[in-house]
Amino acid sequence: MLSAALAASLFVTRGQAAVPLSVRLSALQALGPGRLRVDVTIAGLEPDRHPTIQQSVTLGGRTREGTPLPVVASRLPYVVDLPTGTVRIGGVLVDESAGFPPLDENTAFAFTVTVRQGTDLATASATDLLLLPTVLVPGYLNDIGGGTMDPGVAAALERRGFRTAGAAPTLFWFGYPSRALSVEATARALAAYVRTVVLPATYAARINLVAYSLGGLVARWSLVAQPGWDRLVNRFVMIAVPNEGAVLSYVDAWYPLGSLARTPAARSLLPTFPFWRATPSAPWTVPPGAANPVLAALNTHPLPAAVRAYAFYGSYEPPLAAPGTLTGVTGALPQATVSYGPGDGIVLAASALGLPINGGPGVPGFADRLVRTVNLGAARHQSLFAAAGAQVADALLDRRLGGTAGMLEVNEVETRVPSTIVTDRNGPNDGFLDPALQERNP
């Protein structure tokens, strides 16, 4: 039992000036997975009038009311434990019922207290939106620089209520050795990370995935290869994901210094659409040695119907003869003619959306299952992850998204490729690396 002496020291004594009865609650504080604390401060207590306090807990529209109890102090620390359904004041159990099930959706939470003192009544509520855990899956070469969370990406989501630290984080970064692992191996590592790190740190039955570039292929592989992941994932946000590969992966690998374009993961970025022809009058095809069986196999699987999927993409359309997003190669490298289309400089908009390119079939069961597509305009590939942050948060919170929705056709613009590829379209951590940049960033 709480100390009677403490109670006596905090109550208004006879003869003091009357203070109106009021109650104030602190902001909710997460103490651990499914454990929340709120501090209650009461003013105007008069013990002779036998004040009582009653709490109620509401989660997702389901309310549980506690039993009215005598008020023993003007400051009361409440702790609500959702898994066990218990409520404690200063460690003392004051209410117990069946536990709340783990979250399967972002869920509104409210803690309300009502204080009665004779005919006087005061009430207050502390509310919050309990968020599903969200896993960020970065792109190729994310491991350069330590593989830690991108502060720009994290900041945009933290401003919307996600937490990267503390006793109950809701935002996680899955860094992986992209130069060593294949897409399949990385997907298995992602599944292990979710199982051993994410779910034990949260009180949730489902998660969200936000994946950038190569990370989107890793996440898609987990969705189709990991048992139960079609039900585990609630929202799946893809940013600049080469769902049909990227021509730049093929071109970069041709150069002697393009070793980073020849790793197992990089080869999984080769186009699955026809992108090469010997002459301008020849039909588009896939050149010898450039088949991508990993991505081709992945693209036989539609997006799971229970997953809410979003696609963010860039749609820069270069003027004639200006470097843009490669959509095809005509002739033999290095003296070849290349075609450009709308995209972010690396990933075609149509590839991000799973649409037909150069007469290819596209990705069945993909574009028609997207909840929303967001055109980020003339944004470059390496900046899209951070640039999309606010709108990604809106998608995770089911708020109205900005940007331009819609599907794009690939319009070709051809130009001659010099013996070395232009080097101003990439950065050292953008998912691909041009040979000249690789030379400067070994």
PEUR-V659495 format. One record per run of one state. SS is the DSSP state (H for helix, E for strand, L for the rest). FROM is the first residue (numbers start at 1). LEN is the number of residues. If there is no record, write none. Layout:
# PEUR-V659495
{{SS:FROM:LEN} {SS:FROM:LEN}}
This chain:
# PEUR-V659495
{{L:1:3} {H:4:7} {L:11:1} {E:12:1} {L:13:9} {E:22:4} {L:26:3} {E:29:4} {L:33:2} {E:35:9} {L:44:2} {E:46:1} {H:47:3} {L:50:2} {E:52:8} {L:60:2} {E:62:4} {L:66:3} {E:69:2} {L:71:4} {E:75:7} {L:82:4} {E:86:4} {L:90:2} {E:92:5} {L:97:6} {E:103:1} {L:104:3} {E:107:11} {L:118:2} {E:120:11} {L:131:2} {E:133:5} {L:138:13} {H:151:8} {L:159:12} {E:171:4} {L:175:8} {H:183:19} {L:202:2} {E:204:1} {L:205:2} {E:207:6} {L:213:1} {H:214:12} {L:226:3} {H:229:4} {E:233:7} {L:240:7} {H:247:8} {L:255:4} {H:259:3} {L:262:2} {H:264:4} {L:268:8} {E:276:2} {L:278:7} {E:285:1} {L:286:7} {H:293:6} {L:299:9} {E:308:6} {L:314:2} {E:316:1} {L:317:8} {E:325:6} {L:331:6} {E:337:5} {L:342:1} {E:343:1} {L:344:4} {E:348:1} {H:349:5} {L:354:13} {H:367:3} {E:370:6} {L:376:5} {H:381:7} {L:388:1} {H:389:8} {L:397:7} {E:404:1} {L:405:8} {E:413:4} {L:417:18} {H:435:6} {L:441:2}}
